[in-house]
Amino acid sequence: MYQTLLYYRYTQLDDAEELATKHLKFCQNLGLVGRIIIANEGLNGTVSGLAEQCQAYMDFIESDPRLSGIHWKIDEVDEPSFSKMHCRYKPEIVHSGLFDEVNPLQETGIHLEPEAFKKLKDQEDVIVLDVRSNYEHQLGRFKNAVTLDMDNFREFPDKISELEQYKDKKVITYCTGGIKCEKASAFLLKQGFKEVYQLHGGIINYGKEAGGYDFEGDCYVFDNRVHVPVNTVNPKVISSCTNCGHITTRMVNCANPHCNEHFVQCESCGVDLRGNCSVQCSMSALVRPYNERGYYQK
């Protein structure tokens, strides 16, 4: 049986660069695959392997007092969710552009457990705010959520002016696993928003603990699975093929490596355009061989 672990931890790591090297070697020796980012501000990763390999990894992490107590999101999968193991040292564990402005260890929004979020989200004075990128919320999002036109999370600070109208309301942020909300909610508080919350464990945890109620569509994930179903209570497909408009949850990235855009595309258009987002991209001499899954690694 294989598992995929999704996790993060904000904590001070003065030896982050050295730890990244140690981490990579440990994971490779275990036989895990995945993607891990380590910075002085903490750890963020998704790893995949056999259940016993994943347990050994969790034990390894929890043995470090600075990292213990991580909220692990564990999925059972048919095969490993990555092809290789990557572990890198970077300035931030999620690229936000807020590195010098907020510190989740000092201030962040109030964490709401899934059932509490479910009860609060539809109240009249509540705004549910999606802090993910366009290609993510176009595939799936909470019913009536406020979304932002962003190609990546780095643009979030520039969107604050669009949210001024909600300053006196209760704002609940959400994302895939919770990590972006730590900084997004902290930034909202710094900008004068009065009452800010965040969905603890993100969409993935909400699906596990609350059945995904009122999450419409699928959830984009950053591994070979590309997207996963979340809602087992009242599911609804909201995404449609970028090329023909056919209703589908099939999320792909363009076969043209110079484009590599993430977009929704039905299987029929995938065949017709050889996995490209447009006729123009399909004419590139660098187009990768068509992959029926629609997933191309960089």
C-alpha positions in Angstrom: 0.0 0.0 0.0 1.3 3.4 -1.0 0.7 6.7 0.8 1.2 10.4 0.0 1.9 12.8 2.9 1.1 16.5 2.7 2.5 18.7 5.5 4.2 21.9 6.6 5.6 23.4 9.8 6.6 27.0 10.5 9.5 27.0 12.9 12.9 28.6 13.3 15.5 26.4 11.6 19.0 28.0 11.8 20.6 25.0 10.1 18.0 24.9 7.3 20.5 24.5 4.4 22.4 21.7 6.2 19.1 20.1 7.1 18.0 20.1 3.5 21.0 18.0 2.5 20.4 15.7 5.4 16.7 15.4 4.6 17.4 14.5 0.9 19.8 11.8 1.8 17.5 10.3 4.4 14.5 10.2 2.0 16.6 8.7 -0.8 17.8 6.0 1.5 14.3 5.3 2.5 13.2 5.1 -1.1 10.7 7.9 -0.9 9.8 10.3 -3.7 8.5 13.8 -3.4 9.2 17.5 -3.2 10.4 19.2 0.0 11.3 22.8 0.7 13.3 23.8 3.7 13.9 27.4 4.8 15.0 29.2 7.9 11.2 29.7 8.5 10.3 26.0 8.4 9.5 23.0 6.3 6.9 22.3 3.5 6.6 19.0 1.7 4.7 16.3 -0.1 6.3 12.8 -0.1 5.1 9.5 -1.3 6.0 5.8 -0.8 5.1 2.6 0.9 3.1 3.0 4.1 6.1 1.7 6.2 8.5 4.2 4.4 6.1 7.1 5.1 5.8 6.0 8.8 9.6 5.9 9.1 9.8 9.4 7.6 7.1 10.8 10.0 9.0 9.2 12.9 12.2 10.9 11.7 10.5 14.3 11.5 8.8 14.0 14.8 12.1 13.1 16.5 13.2 16.7 15.9 11.6 18.9 18.7 11.5 21.8 16.3 9.3 19.9 13.9 7.3 17.7 16.2 3.5 18.1 16.2 3.0 18.4 12.5 -0.5 18.0 11.2 0.0 15.2 8.6 -2.5 14.9 5.8 -2.3 11.2 4.6 -3.8 9.9 1.4 -3.9 6.2 0.4 -2.7 6.0 -3.3 -2.4 3.3 -5.9 1.1 4.3 -6.9 3.8 6.9 -5.7 2.7 10.4 -6.5 6.1 11.5 -7.7 8.8 10.2 -10.0 11.8 11.5 -8.1 12.9 12.9 -4.8 13.7 16.6 -4.5 14.6 18.5 -1.4 15.8 22.1 -1.7 16.8 25.0 0.5 14.9 28.2 -0.3 14.3 31.6 1.3 10.6 30.8 2.0 8.7 27.5 2.3 5.9 29.0 0.2 6.8 31.8 -2.2 4.7 34.8 -1.0 6.6 38.0 -1.4 5.7 38.6 2.3 9.0 37.4 3.8 9.8 40.7 5.5 6.3 41.7 6.3 4.7 38.8 8.2 5.8 36.0 10.6 3.2 33.2 11.1 5.1 32.3 14.3 4.1 35.7 15.8 0.6 36.3 14.4 -1.8 34.5 12.1 -5.6 34.0 11.6 -7.6 31.9 14.1 -7.4 28.2 13.0 -10.9 26.7 12.4 -11.3 23.0 12.4 -13.4 21.6 9.5 -16.6 21.2 11.4 -16.3 24.7 12.9 -15.6 26.1 9.4 -18.7 24.2 8.0 -20.9 25.9 10.6 -19.5 29.4 10.2 -19.0 29.7 6.4 -22.6 30.5 5.4 -23.3 33.1 8.0 -24.3 36.5 6.7 -21.3 38.4 8.0 -18.7 35.8 6.8 -16.6 35.9 3.7 -14.8 32.7 2.5 -11.7 33.7 0.7 -9.8 31.5 -1.7 -6.1 32.5 -1.6 -5.0 30.0 -4.4 -4.1 30.7 -8.0 -6.5 30.9 -11.0 -5.9 27.4 -12.3 -6.6 26.0 -8.8 -9.9 27.7 -8.0 -11.1 27.3 -11.6 -11.0 23.5 -11.1 -12.7 23.6 -7.7 -13.6 26.0 -4.9 -16.1 26.4 -2.0 -19.6 27.4 -2.9 -19.9 31.2 -2.9 -16.2 31.7 -2.2 -14.5 35.0 -3.1 -11.6 34.3 -5.6 -8.8 36.5 -6.8 -7.4 36.8 -10.3 -3.8 35.6 -9.5 -1.4 33.5 -11.5 0.5 32.8 -8.3 0.4 33.5 -4.6 3.1 36.2 -4.9 0.4 38.5 -6.3 -1.7 38.2 -3.1 -0.4 41.5 -1.5 -1.4 43.4 -4.6 -5.0 42.2 -4.4 -5.7 43.6 -0.9 -7.4 46.7 -2.4 -10.1 44.4 -3.9 -10.8 43.1 -0.4 -11.3 46.4 1.4 -15.1 46.1 1.3 -14.8 43.0 3.6 -12.7 44.7 6.3 -15.5 44.7 8.9 -16.6 41.1 8.1 -15.3 37.8 9.3 -12.9 36.6 6.7 -12.0 32.9 6.5 -9.1 32.1 4.2 -8.5 28.6 2.7 -6.0 26.9 0.4 -5.0 23.3 -0.4 -3.3 22.3 2.8 -3.2 25.4 4.9 0.3 26.8 4.4 -0.6 29.8 2.2 -3.3 30.8 4.7 -0.7 31.2 7.5 0.8 34.2 5.6 -2.3 35.4 3.9 -4.3 35.6 7.1 -1.3 37.3 8.9 -1.1 39.9 6.1 -4.9 40.6 6.3 -4.6 41.3 10.0 -1.6 43.6 9.4 -3.7 45.4 6.8 -6.4 46.2 9.4 -8.9 43.3 8.8 -10.6 42.9 12.2 -11.6 39.2 12.4 -9.6 36.7 10.3 -9.7 32.9 10.4 -8.2 30.2 8.3 -9.3 26.6 7.5 -7.0 24.4 9.5 -5.5 21.7 7.2 -7.0 23.3 4.1 -9.2 21.7 1.6 -7.6 18.3 1.9 -8.2 18.0 5.6 -11.8 19.4 5.2 -12.5 16.6 2.8 -11.3 14.0 5.2 -13.0 15.3 8.3 -16.2 17.0 6.9 -16.8 15.1 3.7 -15.9 18.1 1.6 -19.4 19.5 2.0 -20.0 22.5 -0.4 -16.6 22.2 -2.0 -17.5 22.2 -5.7 -15.2 20.5 -8.2 -11.9 18.8 -7.6 -8.9 20.0 -5.7 -5.6 20.7 -7.6 -2.6 19.0 -5.9 1.1 19.5 -6.7 2.1 16.0 -7.6 1.5 13.5 -10.4 -2.1 13.0 -9.5 -2.8 16.6 -10.5 -6.2 16.8 -8.9 -8.2 14.8 -6.4 -11.9 14.6 -5.5 -12.9 16.1 -2.2 -16.6 16.2 -1.8 -18.4 12.9 -0.9 -21.6 14.7 0.4 -22.9 17.0 -2.4 -20.3 16.9 -5.2 -20.7 19.1 -8.2 -18.4 19.7 -11.3 -17.9 23.3 -12.0 -14.9 23.3 -14.5 -15.2 23.1 -18.3 -12.8 22.5 -21.1 -10.9 25.6 -22.1 -11.1 24.7 -25.7 -14.7 23.5 -26.3 -16.6 24.1 -23.0 -17.4 20.5 -22.3 -17.9 19.9 -18.5 -14.8 18.0 -17.2 -12.4 17.9 -14.2 -9.5 16.9 -16.3 -6.7 19.3 -15.4 -3.5 19.2 -17.6 -0.5 21.3 -18.4 0.4 22.4 -21.9 2.6 20.0 -23.9 4.6 23.0 -25.2 7.3 23.5 -22.5 7.6 27.2 -23.2 4.0 27.5 -22.2 3.4 24.8 -19.7 0.1 26.5 -18.7 -2.2 24.6 -16.3 -5.7 24.4 -17.7 -8.8 22.3 -18.0 -9.1 20.2 -21.1 -11.4 17.3 -22.1 -9.8 14.1 -23.6 -11.2 14.8 -27.0 -9.5 18.2 -27.3 -6.4 16.7 -25.7 -6.2 14.3 -28.6 -7.0 17.0 -31.3 -4.4 19.4 -29.9 -1.9 16.8 -28.9 -2.0 18.0 -25.3 -1.5 21.7 -26.1 -3.7 24.6 -24.9 -3.9 26.1 -28.4 -3.2 25.5 -32.1 -0.4 28.0 -31.8 1.3 26.0 -29.0 0.8 22.7 -31.0 2.9 24.1 -33.8 6.0 24.5 -31.6 8.9 22.3 -32.6 9.5 21.6 -28.9 6.1 20.1 -28.2 6.5 17.0 -25.9 5.0 13.7 -27.1 1.3 13.5 -26.2 0.6 12.1 -22.8 -3.0 10.9 -22.3 -2.8 11.9 -18.6 -2.0 15.4 -19.7 0.8 15.8 -17.2 4.3 16.7 -18.2 7.1 17.2 -15.8 9.5 20.1 -16.3 
